[in-house]
């Protein structure tokens, strides 16, 4: 039991606002791409509220957020990622 607990990473949740997100299909593409990032345990993008929620490893959250921002810029260049 101790061995399994030692391998678990501490997870944290970050919420970002996606200003200018105007496409539900694009929101789904962003969500799917971010969810596949290493260290991410869950990701959701709500088109109506323009919020992106990422749950992932606390130790890698800065890198995860940088990669998520790059994904948003690639898929939706006019969208601005802000802290919520």
Secondary structure, DSSP 8 states (H G I E B T S, - for coil): -HHHHHH---EEEEEEEEET---HHHHHHHHHHHHTSTTEEEEEEETTTTEEEEEEEGGGHHHHHHHHHHHHHHH-TT-EEEE-
